[in-house]
Amino acid sequence: MSIPWRNRFLLLLVPSILSFLFFLSYRSHAEDPGLLLNQNASEESNPVADSGPPPNILLVTAFFPLSKSKHTLPEYEWWLYQFLAGVSTDVYFYVAPEMAQLVRRCRGDLPITIDTRFGSPFEIPPLNGTRARYDAMHALDREAARHSPELYAVWNTKPFFLDEAVQVLARGGKEYDYAFWTDAGSFRSTHRYKEWPSPARVREIWQEASVLTGEKTEDLLFFPLTGMPSARSRRWTETQGPVDAEFSEGSFFGGSPRTVAWWRATYYAYHDYYLSLGLFVGKDQTLINALFLLFPARVVAVWLGDPVPAPVVRLLPLVDEGALGHCGAEWYYYQFWLAGAGERAAMRALWDGEMRWGWAWWKRRQRWAPPVHTVTA
């Protein structure tokens, strides 16, 4: 029985397409010296960075179970364990009293301060007495079906919790060079991060960013980006309120104690101002976006879509692992970017084992990360 001519055409077309994609993939890998000869470009020592003692770093987080949540308590427990049992950096953890034992069990013998002063996010000083206005504000949320006033409060506690932790520990004689907020549920899969973020990496990035921006290192605030403001943001004015767009990430941020104190004061000043105007301030991302536009010189970031490094645009979206190769979930790319060289190598090995293609040349192709000098300022 003969094969119909249309089927014969497909039999020829499919191998041709696969061969073409293979050729492009191999060619873009082989021709790019940054991919082929210098795969650890982002791990090289930056000439700007000094060789002083590594900075002391504090991670701050919180966990308040919500009455309405997209995730179950066992899911949160798994994420907490991934974070607390793996990362050895000092942690300051705000938690409702009834959840304190869970946090301590997940952390084990690693250093942690557990703060149970607040049973609800509405109990922190900046949000005290705002419950009724948050309930009313829920009607303004275009995603009201997915969100709750309680969730708004959780999002808006972060600047307070971060600065408050630094101050509490300083009063007890423990001071840090950098402090970062990290969402308690941001480590959602198996990882190899230990001393995270890497103190040497943080120092390198802040010094490089200082050169790029002209700002002092102690005045720079780090945030990951998931995009860039649209062209219409140029016409935005302060009185228009929070910017409802997707370009900031609130999962991780921080800087020096001086900067986190400034961020706390600035964030709640505008939070209260916009709330008094009857504007929606329930989603922290939108308020963060507005503050980016008001104080751009103080913000330093890593952005997955950075158009400067050529290899980004030469990867093939249909067949490659992601925008930058296999670097895990793109929302949490900052975790890999802020890790030390050894831990990045360990994560690559972990991701190699999870890749859908096992060819050696393909694994090399997927191991690209932007060099530190492409940090966005």
C-alpha positions as CSV (number, residue, x, y, z in Angstrom):
1,M,0.0,0.0,0.0
2,S,1.5,3.3,-1.1
3,I,1.9,6.3,1.3
4,P,-0.3,9.3,0.4
5,W,1.8,12.2,-1.0
6,R,0.7,14.4,2.0
7,N,2.1,11.9,4.4
8,R,5.3,11.6,2.4
9,F,5.7,15.4,2.6
10,L,5.3,15.3,6.4
11,L,7.9,12.5,6.6
12,L,10.3,14.8,4.9
13,L,9.3,18.0,6.6
14,V,9.5,16.9,10.3
15,P,13.2,15.7,10.1
16,S,14.1,18.8,8.2
17,I,12.6,21.1,10.9
18,L,14.4,19.1,13.6
19,S,17.7,19.3,11.7
20,F,17.3,23.0,11.3
21,L,16.6,23.6,15.0
22,F,19.6,21.4,15.8
23,F,21.8,23.4,13.5
24,L,20.7,26.7,15.0
25,S,21.1,25.5,18.5
26,Y,24.6,24.1,17.8
27,R,25.6,27.1,15.8
28,S,24.5,29.7,18.4
29,H,26.3,27.7,21.1
30,A,29.5,27.0,19.1
31,E,29.9,30.6,17.8
32,D,29.4,32.4,21.1
33,P,32.7,32.5,23.0
34,G,30.9,33.4,26.2
35,L,29.0,30.2,26.1
36,L,31.7,27.9,24.8
37,L,34.9,29.2,26.3
38,N,33.8,31.2,29.4
39,Q,30.7,29.5,30.8
40,N,31.5,30.8,34.3
41,A,31.8,34.4,33.2
42,S,29.4,35.6,35.9
43,E,31.5,33.8,38.5
44,E,34.7,35.6,37.8
45,S,36.0,38.1,40.4
46,N,35.0,41.6,39.5
47,P,37.9,44.0,39.5
48,V,35.7,46.6,41.2
49,A,35.2,44.4,44.3
50,D,37.6,44.7,47.2
51,S,38.9,41.8,49.3
52,G,37.8,42.9,52.7
53,P,36.0,40.7,55.2
54,P,32.7,39.3,54.0
55,P,29.7,41.3,55.0
56,N,27.3,39.9,57.7
57,I,23.9,39.1,56.2
58,L,20.5,38.7,57.8
59,L,17.4,37.1,56.2
60,V,14.0,38.2,57.5
61,T,10.7,36.5,56.8
62,A,7.3,35.7,58.2
63,F,4.5,33.2,58.1
64,F,0.9,33.9,59.0
65,P,-1.6,31.2,57.7
66,L,-4.5,32.7,55.8
67,S,-8.1,31.7,56.2
68,K,-8.3,31.9,52.3
69,S,-5.2,30.6,50.6
70,K,-4.3,29.1,47.2
71,H,-1.9,26.6,49.0
72,T,-2.4,24.0,51.7
73,L,-0.6,23.9,55.0
74,P,1.4,20.8,54.0
75,E,2.7,22.7,51.0
76,Y,3.8,25.6,53.2
77,E,5.5,23.1,55.6
78,W,7.5,21.6,52.7
79,W,8.6,25.1,51.5
80,L,9.5,26.2,55.0
81,Y,11.6,23.1,55.4
82,Q,13.4,23.6,52.1
83,F,14.3,27.2,53.2
84,L,15.0,26.7,56.9
85,A,16.8,23.4,56.8
86,G,19.0,24.3,53.8
87,V,20.1,27.9,54.1
88,S,22.5,28.5,57.0
89,T,22.4,32.4,56.9
90,D,21.1,34.0,60.1
91,V,17.3,34.1,59.9
92,Y,14.8,36.4,61.8
93,F,11.3,34.8,61.6
94,Y,8.0,36.5,62.5
95,V,5.3,33.9,63.1
96,A,2.0,33.5,64.8
97,P,2.5,31.9,68.3
98,E,0.7,28.7,67.3
99,M,3.1,28.1,64.4
100,A,6.4,28.8,66.2
101,Q,7.1,25.2,67.0
102,L,6.8,24.2,63.3
103,V,9.3,26.9,62.4
104,R,11.7,25.8,65.1
105,R,11.4,22.1,64.0
106,C,12.2,23.0,60.4
107,R,15.2,25.1,61.3
108,G,16.9,22.5,63.5
109,D,20.2,23.7,65.0
110,L,20.8,26.5,62.5
111,P,20.7,30.2,63.8
112,I,17.3,31.7,64.0
113,T,15.4,34.4,66.0
114,I,11.7,33.7,66.3
115,D,9.4,36.6,67.0
116,T,5.8,35.9,68.1
117,R,4.8,39.4,69.1
118,F,2.2,39.7,66.3
119,G,-0.7,37.2,66.0
120,S,-1.9,38.9,62.8
121,P,-0.4,41.1,60.2
122,F,-3.0,43.8,61.1
123,E,-1.3,44.1,64.5
124,I,1.9,45.7,63.2
125,P,2.1,49.5,63.9
126,P,1.8,50.7,60.3
127,L,-1.4,48.6,59.7
128,N,-3.0,48.9,63.2
129,G,-6.5,50.2,62.7
130,T,-6.7,49.7,58.9
131,R,-8.8,46.5,58.8
132,A,-12.0,48.3,58.0
133,R,-10.4,50.3,55.2
134,Y,-8.7,47.1,53.8
135,D,-12.1,45.4,53.8
136,A,-13.6,48.3,51.8
137,M,-10.6,48.4,49.5
138,H,-11.2,44.8,48.4
139,A,-13.9,46.1,46.1
140,L,-11.2,48.0,44.1
141,D,-9.1,44.9,43.4
142,R,-9.4,43.6,39.9
143,E,-8.3,40.2,41.2
144,A,-10.7,40.3,44.2
145,A,-11.7,36.7,43.6
146,R,-8.1,35.5,44.2
147,H,-7.2,37.9,47.0
148,S,-8.4,38.9,50.5
149,P,-7.9,41.9,52.8
150,E,-5.8,39.5,55.0
151,L,-3.5,38.8,52.1
152,Y,-3.1,42.5,51.4
153,A,-1.9,43.0,55.0
154,V,0.6,40.1,54.7
155,W,2.1,41.7,51.6
156,N,2.3,45.1,53.3
157,T,4.1,43.9,56.4
158,K,7.3,43.3,54.7
159,P,9.1,46.7,54.9
160,F,8.2,46.9,58.6
161,F,9.3,43.4,59.4
162,L,12.6,43.8,57.6
163,D,13.6,47.1,59.3
164,E,12.2,46.1,62.7
165,A,14.3,42.9,62.8
166,V,17.4,44.8,62.1
167,Q,16.6,47.3,64.9
168,V,15.7,44.6,67.4
169,L,18.9,42.7,66.8
170,A,21.0,45.9,66.9
171,R,19.6,46.8,70.3
172,G,20.8,43.4,71.4
173,G,24.3,44.0,70.1
174,K,24.0,42.0,66.8
175,E,24.6,44.2,63.7
176,Y,24.5,43.3,60.0
177,D,25.9,44.9,56.9
178,Y,23.0,43.8,54.7
179,A,19.5,42.6,55.5
180,F,17.1,41.1,53.0
181,W,13.4,40.1,53.1
182,T,12.7,36.7,51.6
183,D,9.3,35.1,51.3
184,A,9.2,32.1,53.5
185,G,7.7,30.0,50.7
186,S,10.1,31.0,48.0
187,F,12.3,27.9,48.1
188,R,9.8,25.5,46.5
189,S,12.0,22.7,45.3
190,T,15.2,20.9,46.2
191,H,18.2,23.1,46.2
192,R,21.9,23.3,47.1
193,Y,22.0,26.8,48.6
194,K,23.7,27.0,52.0
195,E,25.5,30.3,52.6
196,W,22.9,32.3,50.7
197,P,23.0,35.0,49.5
198,S,26.7,34.7,49.1
199,P,28.4,37.5,51.1
200,A,31.1,37.9,48.5
201,R,28.6,38.0,45.7
202,V,26.5,40.6,47.6
203,R,29.6,42.8,48.1
204,E,30.6,42.4,44.5
205,I,27.1,43.4,43.2
206,W,26.7,46.4,45.5
207,Q,30.2,47.8,44.6
208,E,29.5,47.3,40.9
209,A,26.1,48.9,41.2
210,S,27.6,51.9,43.1
211,V,30.0,52.5,40.1
212,L,27.1,52.2,37.6
213,T,24.7,54.5,39.5
214,G,27.0,56.9,41.3
215,E,25.2,56.1,44.6
216,K,26.8,54.9,47.8
217,T,26.6,51.2,48.4
218,E,24.7,51.9,51.6
219,D,22.0,53.8,49.7
220,L,21.2,51.0,47.1
221,L,18.1,48.9,47.4
222,F,18.0,45.5,45.5
223,F,14.8,44.1,43.9
224,P,14.4,41.4,41.2
225,L,12.6,42.5,38.1
226,T,10.2,40.4,36.1
227,G,9.8,43.1,33.3
228,M,10.3,46.8,32.6
229,P,7.9,49.7,32.9
230,S,5.9,50.4,29.7
231,A,6.4,53.5,27.7
232,R,3.2,55.0,29.2
233,S,5.0,55.0,32.6
234,R,6.8,58.1,31.4
235,R,3.6,60.0,31.8
236,W,2.9,58.7,35.2
237,T,2.7,61.2,38.1
238,E,2.9,60.8,41.8
239,T,-0.8,61.6,42.4
240,Q,-1.9,58.8,40.1
241,G,-1.0,56.3,42.7
242,P,0.3,52.7,42.5
243,V,1.2,51.4,39.1
244,D,-0.8,48.3,38.2
245,A,1.8,46.5,36.1
246,E,4.1,43.5,36.2
247,F,7.7,44.6,36.6
248,S,8.7,44.4,40.2
249,E,9.0,41.3,42.4
250,G,8.2,41.5,46.1
251,S,9.5,38.1,47.0
252,F,13.0,39.3,47.8
253,F,14.5,42.7,48.5
254,G,16.9,44.6,50.8
255,G,20.2,46.4,51.3
256,S,22.1,48.1,54.1
257,P,20.4,48.9,57.5
258,R,20.3,52.5,56.4
259,T,18.5,51.6,53.2
260,V,15.9,49.3,54.7
261,A,15.1,52.0,57.3
262,W,14.6,54.4,54.4
263,W,12.5,51.9,52.5
264,R,10.2,51.4,55.5
265,A,9.7,55.1,56.0
266,T,9.1,55.8,52.3
267,Y,6.9,52.8,51.7
268,Y,4.4,53.5,54.5
269,A,4.4,57.3,53.8
270,Y,3.1,56.6,50.3
271,H,0.9,53.7,51.5
272,D,-0.9,56.0,53.9
273,Y,-1.0,58.8,51.4
274,Y,-2.6,56.7,48.6
275,L,-4.9,55.0,51.1
276,S,-6.1,58.5,52.2
277,L,-6.9,59.2,48.5
278,G,-9.1,56.1,48.3
279,L,-6.7,54.3,46.0
280,F,-6.0,50.6,46.0
281,V,-2.8,49.8,48.0
282,G,-3.5,46.1,48.7
283,K,-1.0,44.7,46.3
284,D,2.5,45.6,47.3
285,Q,3.9,45.1,43.8
286,T,1.9,48.1,42.5
287,L,3.1,50.4,45.3
288,I,6.7,49.1,44.8
289,N,6.3,50.0,41.0
290,A,5.4,53.5,41.9
291,L,8.4,53.9,44.2
292,F,10.7,52.6,41.5
293,L,9.5,55.4,39.2
294,L,9.9,58.0,42.0
295,F,13.3,56.9,43.2
296,P,15.0,55.1,40.3
297,A,18.6,55.9,41.2
298,R,18.3,54.0,44.5
299,V,17.1,50.7,42.9
300,V,19.5,48.0,41.6
301,A,18.1,44.9,40.1
302,V,18.6,41.7,38.1
303,W,16.2,41.3,35.1
304,L,15.8,38.1,33.2
305,G,14.9,40.0,30.0
306,D,18.0,42.2,30.0
307,P,18.6,42.9,26.3
308,V,22.3,43.6,26.6
309,P,23.8,40.1,26.8
310,A,23.6,38.7,23.2
311,P,23.1,35.0,24.2
312,V,19.7,35.8,25.7
313,V,18.1,36.6,22.4
314,R,19.9,33.8,20.6
315,L,18.4,31.0,22.7
316,L,15.4,29.3,21.1
317,P,12.2,29.7,23.2
318,L,10.6,26.5,21.7
319,V,13.4,24.2,22.6
320,D,15.5,25.8,25.3
321,E,14.9,25.5,29.0
322,G,14.2,29.1,29.7
323,A,15.2,32.7,28.9
324,L,18.7,32.1,30.3
325,G,19.0,28.4,30.1
326,H,18.2,26.0,32.9
327,C,18.3,28.3,35.9
328,G,15.2,27.0,37.7
329,A,11.9,28.8,38.0
330,E,12.4,32.2,36.4
331,W,10.5,34.1,39.1
332,Y,13.2,32.9,41.6
333,Y,16.2,33.4,39.3
334,Y,17.6,35.9,41.8
335,Q,18.4,32.9,44.1
336,F,20.8,31.5,41.6
337,W,22.2,34.9,40.7
338,L,23.0,35.8,44.3
339,A,24.6,32.4,45.1
340,G,28.3,31.8,45.3
341,A,30.2,30.0,42.5
342,G,30.3,26.7,44.2
343,E,26.6,26.7,44.9
344,R,25.7,27.7,41.4
345,A,27.8,24.8,40.1
346,A,25.9,22.5,42.5
347,M,22.6,23.8,41.2
348,R,23.6,23.3,37.6
349,A,24.5,19.7,38.4
350,L,21.1,19.3,40.1
351,W,19.3,20.9,37.1
352,D,21.3,18.8,34.6
353,G,19.7,15.7,36.1
354,E,16.3,17.1,35.6
355,M,16.7,18.2,32.0
356,R,14.5,16.8,29.3
357,W,17.5,16.5,26.9
358,G,20.6,14.6,28.1
359,W,23.1,15.5,25.4
360,A,26.4,16.9,26.8
361,W,26.5,19.8,24.3
362,W,22.9,20.7,25.1
363,K,23.7,20.9,28.8
364,R,26.6,23.2,28.1
365,R,24.4,25.3,26.0
366,Q,21.9,25.8,28.9
367,R,24.4,26.9,31.4
368,W,24.5,30.6,30.6
369,A,24.0,33.4,33.2
370,P,24.4,37.2,32.8
371,P,27.8,38.6,33.9
372,V,27.6,40.9,36.9
373,H,28.3,44.0,34.9
374,T,24.8,43.8,33.3
375,V,23.2,44.6,36.6
376,T,20.3,47.0,35.9
377,A,20.4,50.3,37.6
